[in-house]
């Protein structure tokens, strides 16, 4: 599945030092902080996009899925899309300065903020921003110092999926894939990314409260070690880790996987393939993702980039993308535009009680995200090393 503030460069560099991520940190060539434009000018005739598959469709994959050509016709901005497979790839591509905007997930956004590779956005220049669900605005993964660093696109939870004919009784806890994983030895699956460490931390928040975990993305060394120990135990029961959801569908359909983490869209597609599966939000809650369209601090086509941001979250287009990709749209008016009148209900688009149980991906940094001041937390670079250790 998929900046910096207007403070002085030295301040941004200090944040960069806190975020010793695998992708590293950088600065603008002129050493000045990136900033949001006060107004827009004429479109430059082109916009270079980095997107998750399904986010910038031009009809080549499905004639019915095309929101690129109507955008080009309306704005005169020709779209050139680079599809990325992982958040790490998105971060690396943004560092090249060759792209204007990116549909970043929360495990990439803070890295882009700290490195200065993405700029804050002027939400007044994105008219459709006013209709974005309030709960998606000013979040730890898409804002800093009260400034938005992107426009929310969509969201979803990382659910627990299981084969109803193989897993009994029906699980209601992440315990099924952690402490009880051996019951399905060789047929457990998990998302293949360092950010998956947060899933283990989320489980430990309730299973081992003595660890004091308050935020699954804010782990000190002791807490990270506990999560890694749990993941190493789980690793013995893992059949395969997944990042390509088509492979997960095949694995569950064939029975190679019978239980593991998933997305709602995967559950829907697997059920459509006649596989006996069900997906639930466990009693501990879940991690999840909320994608944000961010603008490069080095954007060569900022006017067209802003036009794209407003277009992609407009009610009708946001509805089209949400249905095609399988997620909850960010624009509350999109729910009236979906071809399936039940889409927003299935994906809990306007169910804030549901999403209050979801801890959206947020890049772990040394400055503890849970508010602790006298503790140094582990950052994404440490999580990346730990994930390599987990997988052996």
N, C-alpha and C positions, 0 to 999 in steps of 0.2 A: 503496500500500500503503500509522502509523502507527506551597516546601520550604525547606526550609532546615534547618540543623542546630539544636541547642539552644544554640548559642553565642549571645553577645550580638548585638543588632541591628547594632552597629557592625562586628562581624566579618563578618556576612552582607553588609553593605553593601560591604565591601572585596572580597568575592568577586564581588558584583554589578559592581563597577568593572572587575574582570578580564574579565567577560563582557559586553562592550558589544555585545549582540546586537541583531538587527533588531527583536526584540520588546520590547527594553528591560527594565529591572528595576524592581522595586517593593518594598514592604514591607507588613507587616500594618498595619491601621489604627491599632492601639494601640502600634505600634513594638516589640512583643515578638516574640521568635523563635517560630516555629511548633513544635509539639511533638506527639509521639505520645501517644494516650490510654493510661492505665494499665489501664483496664478498660472494658468496653462496658456501655451501659445498654439500655433498651428501644428497639426500632426506632421511628423517627419516622414510619413509614408511607409513606415516599417516598424515592427516590434518583434524582438527576439525573446522567446519564452522558454522556460524550463518548466515542465509539468509532469505530474503523474499521468500514467496511461488513463485515458478517458476524460481528462480535464480540458483538452483543447482539440476536440474532434472536428475533422474537416470533411466528413463523409466518406473518406477512403476505407475505413473499417466497417462502417455501416451507413448506407445512404440516408437513413433516417436520423443519424446523429451528426449534425453539422451546424455548429454555432460559430465556426471560424469564417466561412465565406459570407454570411450575412453581416458579420462584424466588419470585414474588409470592405464590403459594398457600402456600408453606412459611414465608415470613418475614413476610408482611403488608406488605412494602415494595413500593409501586407503582413501576415503572420508567418513567422518561421519558428517552428516548435521543435525543441529537443526533449524527447521523452526520457525521463530518468527512472531508474529502478529502485534506488535507495536514497535515503536522506543524505548519506555521506557523499554520494555522487552529486547531489544537488549543491551541497556546500562547496565541493571542489570546483564544479562548473561556475558557480557564482564568483569564485575568486579570480577567474580569468578576466572578468570585466566585459565579456562578450555578450552577456544577456541582460535584458532590461527588467524582467520580472520572473518570479518563481513561486510555485505553489508549495511553500514549505510547511512541513509538519512541525509539531512542537519539539521534536528531538533535533531540529536543525535551526530553529528561529533564533534562539539565544546565541548560538555560535555565529550566526550571520550578524547579529547586533554587535556582539563583542569584537568581531574582526573588522567592523566598519564596511563590510561588503554590501550591506543594505541600509537604506536611509529611512528616517521616519516619514510617514505619509501625512499629507494634509487632507484629512477626511472631508473637509468642506469642498474639495475638488472632485469628490466621488459622491454624487447626489444620492445614489442608492444605498449609501452607508447608513442613512437615517433609518432604514427598514431592517437592518441587521438585528437579530435577536440581542437584546441588551446583555444577556449572560455571556455573549461571545466577545464583548468589547472590554478593553482595559484588563486583559488577563495576563498573568505572569509570563505566558509563552508568546504574547504578541504585542506587548507594550513595555515601556520603560520610562520611569520618571514622569508618568502621566501622559506620555505620548504614544500614540499608536504607531506600530512599525509594520502595518499591513492591513489588509481588508479581509475579514473572516470569510471563508468559502463554504465550509461544510464540516460536519463532525460525526463521530461514531464511537462506539464502545468496542473494546476487545473482549469478546464473549467466550464462554466455555461451550464447546460443541462436543456432542457425543453420539455414538451409534446407539439407538434405543434398543436394538436387538442384542447388543454385546455388553452394554454397561447398565447393570442393575444392582441396586435401586438407582433411580434417576439422581444424579449428583446435583447438589445445590451449593457446593463449596469448592474453592480452588484446592482444597485438601486432596481432591481426587487426582490432581496432576502433580502434586508435590509429595506430601507425606504418604499418600496411598498410591503413588505412581506404579509401584512394583506389581500391583494387581493387574496391570495391563502392560506388562513388560514387553518392550519392543514395538508397542503400538500407540505410544503417547507422542504427540507432536507439539511443537512450540514455535513461536515467531523467532526468526533468525536475525537478531539484532541486539546490540548491547543494551538498548532501551528496555529489553525484556527483563532485565534485572529488576526493574520497577515492579513487575508482576509478582516476583518472589517477595519483594519488600512489602507489597500491599498485603499479601497473605500473612506475612510475619507480623504486621501491625496488629492483627487480631489473634493469631496463633501464639505469638510470643510477645505479649505487651511489655514484658520486662526489658526488651531491647529499646523501648522508647521511641520507636519510629512514628513520626507524626505526618510525614510527607514522603511518599515512596520515591521521590526524586531528590530528597535531601538526606543522604546517608553519610554518617561519619565512618571512619575506618572499621570500627567494630561492627557497625550495622551492615556495611557492605560485605564484610567477611562472613557474616551470618547468612546473607542472601546468597553469596557464592557457594557456601557449604550446602545450602538447600538445593541450589541449581546443579551442583555436582552429583548430589544424590539422585535428582531427577534425571540427569543425563544418562544414567544406567538403564533407564526405562524408555528413553527416546528412540523412536524408530527413525525419524528424520525431522530436521528443523525446516520450516518453510518461510519463504518470502514471496514466492510466486503462488498466488491464490489458486490458479488453475491446477497446480500440482497438489494442493491440499484437497481440492475437490476430488481429483482422481484417487488420492490415497484413501479418503473416507468412503468413496463409492466402492472401491475394491476391497476395503477392509484392512488395508495396511496400517491405517490410523483409525482408532476407535474413540479417542478422546484428546482434546487439546484446545488451545486458544484459536479464536477465529474472528471474523467480522460478520456482521449481519448479511451482507451481500453474498458472502461465501456460503452461509447457511441456506440462503434462499436458492442459490444456484445448485447446491448439492441436493436439496430437496427436489428441485426441478428435474434432476437427473435420476429421480426415484430412489435415492439412497435414504435409508431410515435414520435420519439424523434430527437432532433438536439442539437449539442454542439457547443458553440462559445467561442472565446476569447474576452471578453468584452472590450469596449473602454478604460477602466481604466487600462487594462493589467490584470495580474493575478499572484497569487503565483504559485509555482511549486516545483518540487523535482528533485534533481540530486543525484543519489546514488554513493557511493564511497566504494571500497573495502579497508578496513583498516586492519592493522596487529597489533595483540595484543603485548603490551610491555612485556608480560609474555609468549609469544608463545613457546610452547614446540617443535613445528615442524615448525620453521621459513623457512627452505629451501623448504619444501613442500608448505608452505603458499605462498611463492613468485612464485613458479611454478604454483600454482592455479591462482594467480593474472594475470600472463602473459597469461595463457590459456583462462580464462574467458573473456578477452578483445581482444583475437586474432580475426581477421576478421570473420572467419566462425562461430565460437562459439558465438561471440558477436551478430552476425546476428540472430542466432538461438534463443538466449535468448530474444532478442528484439522483435522478431516476436511472440514467445510463450507468453511473459509477456504483450506485448503491450506498447512499448516505443520507443524512439529514441535511437539508439545505440551510444556509445561513440566513437567507432573506425570509422573514416571516411571511411576506406576501407570495412567496414561491409556492406555498402549500395550496393556494387556489389555482395554480397553473399546471399542476402535475396531471399527466394523462390518467394515472391511477389515483382515484380519489382517496384511497387508503394509504398512499405512500408515506405521508408524514406521520400517520398513526403507527405504521409498521416500524419506522425508523425513529420514533419518539421525538420528532422535530421540535414540537412545542411543549414537551413534557419536561419541565425543568427539575421536577422531583427525581425523575429518572437520571438526568445528567448530573445532579448533585452527588450521585453515587459513583460518578466517573471521574477519575483523576487523569486529566489530559496530559499527554506526553509533554514534558518540559525538560530542556537540556540541563542535566545536573552540573552545578558549578561549585566552586570552593566556598563561596559565600552562601551559607545554608539557606535554602529556600523556605525553611519552616520558621524562620525568624531567629534562630539561635545566633547569638553574637560572639560567644566565647568558645565557639567550636569551629573547626575547619572541616568542611564536608568534602567528599570525594567528587571529582569532576568527570567530564565525559571521557577524557583520556584514560583515567583510571578504570572507568567502567569498560572501556574498549579492551584494555589489557585483561581485565577480570573475565570478560566474555570469552576471550581467546583461551584463557586458562580453563574455563568451564567446559569448553568444547574439546579441549585436549589437543 
